[in-house]
Structure formats: structure tokens, C-alpha cells
Amino acid sequence: MERSYRVAEFAEMAGVTVRALHHYDRLGLLKPRRTRSGYRLYTERDIERLEQIVALRFLGVPLKQIGTILGRNSHDLPAALRRQRLALEEKRRLLDRAITAIRNAENSSQPGEPADSGLLKKIVEVIEMQENTDWMKKYFTEEDWGKVAQRRPQWSPELQERVSREWTDLFRDVEAALGEDPRSAKAQALADRWMKLVEKFTGGDPGIAAGVGNLYRDRTNWPNQFQQQMTPFSNKQVWAFMQLALGHRK
């Protein structure tokens, strides 16, 4: 007969905490047998299941998804691994940018001289960029977010700064043209500039464009930091005017 282990003994053998085993039991991820008096009993066959749970947790897969992956829908495993790979690749790219920014600051700094505030600001911007991406995933399908992640290497801090200036200039010009007919040549020229800037990010991909649309329609639920960054672009009259102008765009 296969040997059974009480929860504390099994936790020590498997290298996990008793609390973790209780949690996995409550979630239905690892259900041990029970004695008549209610004590949990584990067997060596539970080790393999536990190792799978721990491995997926290490990769960052949420516990709720692990239950599905290890259940009847085991075909979900490749999709879950792909999601985690894309997320890790995106984090690696952002970390590489942060390392490059820090290395540039390190190479440009001289002992005894004041720190270059511009270089230090660039480090902060790169790190903030890393922290400001995960919350946006919910506005895109898995496939479209993967496309966004693939395009991110093109978005260097320098390109981001240039595009931000272009958006700032465009908003200023639209505000100056709010009295124009949205169908006028001037308004349509602004609409063309607007679409070109949008396409710089989307690459003309309709799926990415749909995700961006979902993102901007949910402006009230943006994180506070992102709302502060977007304050220069918060004029509702500009958005309403451009919606009309884009509606008349040929």
C-alpha cells in the first residue's frame, strides 16, 4: 500500500509550508484524502501535482488559472505559458532600457561633480514606463497585447519623448481650432495628423487600435499617476471636436 503522510510531514518533505497546503486545498488545487476525524492525508502521488503547482506559480501563473490548466482543460497550458513568456519578455526589455539609462548616467558622471539631472530624470522615466504597463493589458485581447509587446522595442525613451511633443503640439493646434467646422480643410488636416500619430503606436493594426480605443474610453479608471501624465491631453472639447472631425474624414 502507498504510504500516507500527515500535512506537517508532507509539507516538510515537499519543501512547502503547511499554510500553503491548506490554501491549495481550499482552492481545490491539491485535495488530500481525509481521515474519519478530518485530518488531511497525502500520498507520494500528490508530490507530482504539487510540483506542477509550484512550477506554474514560479512562472507567475495565477492560482485560478492553475486549476484550469491542471484539470480537464490541460490544453490551456500552452496559452498560459505563452502569456507568461510575453510578459517576461516585456519586463526584460524594460529592464534592459533601465540598465542602459543607468549605465549612461554612470559613464557620464564624474567624481566630485554635480549629478546630471537630465540623466537622472531619464532613469526615472524608464523605470516608471516599466511600472505603467501591466494595468493596460485588460483593454486588449491576448493576441493584440502580444503584438503591442512585440512593438515595444521600437519605443525608445527618445522616440517616446518626440511623440509626446507631437501630441502636445497637436492638442495645442486643435484647441486653437475649436471654432472651426469639423468638415473644414483645417479640421481635416488636424484629423490626418491625429490618425498618423495613432498609427505610429498601432502600426495600422485594427486589433491594437481597438485596444487603444477601449483604453481611452475608460479614462476615469486610469491609475492616478497615468492620469497626471495625461493631464495636458484632458480637454474634453478637444476630444469631442476630433471625434466629429474624424467622423467626416474621407
URDAHU-V856597 format. One record per pair of residues at least 4 apart in sequence whose ideal C-beta (glycine too) atoms are under 7 Angstrom apart, sorted by the first residue. I is the first residue (numbers start at 0). GAP is how many residues later the second one is. If there is no record, write none. Layout:
# URDAHU-V856597
i->{I	I}
gap->{GAP	GAP}
This chain:
# URDAHU-V856597
i->{1	1	2	2	3	3	3	4	4	4	4	5	5	5	6	6	6	6	7	7	8	9	9	9	10	10	10	10	13	13	15	15	15	17	18	19	20	20	21	22	23	23	23	24	24	24	24	26	26	27	28	28	28	28	29	29	29	29	31	31	31	31	32	33	33	33	33	34	34	41	45	46	47	48	49	50	51	51	52	52	53	54	55	55	55	56	58	59	59	60	60	60	60	64	64	65	66	67	67	68	68	68	68	75	76	77	78	79	80	81	82	82	83	84	85	85	85	86	87	88	88	89	89	89	89	90	91	92	92	92	93	93	93	94	95	96	96	96	97	97	97	97	97	98	99	100	100	100	100	101	101	102	103	103	104	104	104	104	104	107	107	108	108	108	114	115	116	117	118	119	120	121	121	122	123	124	124	125	125	126	127	131	131	134	135	136	138	138	138	139	139	139	139	140	140	141	142	142	143	143	143	143	144	145	146	146	146	146	147	147	150	153	154	154	155	156	157	158	159	160	161	162	162	162	163	164	165	165	166	166	166	167	167	168	169	169	169	169	169	170	170	170	170	170	171	172	172	173	173	173	173	174	174	176	176	176	177	177	179	179	179	180	181	181	181	181	181	182	182	183	184	185	186	186	187	187	187	188	189	189	190	190	190	190	190	191	192	193	193	193	194	195	197	197	197	198	198	200	201	201	201	202	204	205	206	207	208	209	210	211	212	213	221	221	222	223	224	225	229	235	236	237	238	239	240	241	242	243	244}
gap->{41	42	40	41	37	38	39	4	5	8	37	4	33	35	4	11	14	33	4	10	4	4	11	32	5	6	7	10	33	36	4	5	34	4	4	4	4	9	4	4	5	6	29	5	6	7	15	36	40	39	24	34	37	38	16	19	20	23	8	9	10	14	8	4	5	6	7	4	6	4	4	4	4	4	4	4	4	18	4	13	4	4	5	10	13	4	25	24	27	4	5	19	23	4	15	4	4	5	8	5	7	8	11	4	4	4	4	4	4	4	4	59	4	4	4	60	63	4	4	4	60	4	43	59	62	4	4	4	59	60	4	35	36	4	4	4	29	60	4	25	28	29	32	4	4	4	21	22	25	4	21	4	4	15	4	11	14	15	18	8	11	4	6	7	5	4	4	4	4	4	4	4	35	4	4	4	32	4	31	4	4	93	94	88	79	8	72	75	76	4	5	8	71	4	66	4	4	64	4	63	64	67	4	4	4	58	60	61	4	60	52	5	4	5	4	4	4	4	4	4	4	4	34	37	4	4	4	31	4	30	66	4	64	4	4	20	23	24	27	4	61	62	64	67	4	4	17	16	64	67	68	60	63	9	10	13	59	63	4	6	7	6	5	59	62	63	66	4	65	4	4	4	4	58	4	57	61	4	4	55	4	51	54	55	58	4	4	4	48	52	4	4	4	11	14	4	5	11	6	7	10	5	4	4	4	4	4	4	4	4	4	4	4	5	4	4	4	4	4	4	4	4	4	4	4	4	4	4	4}
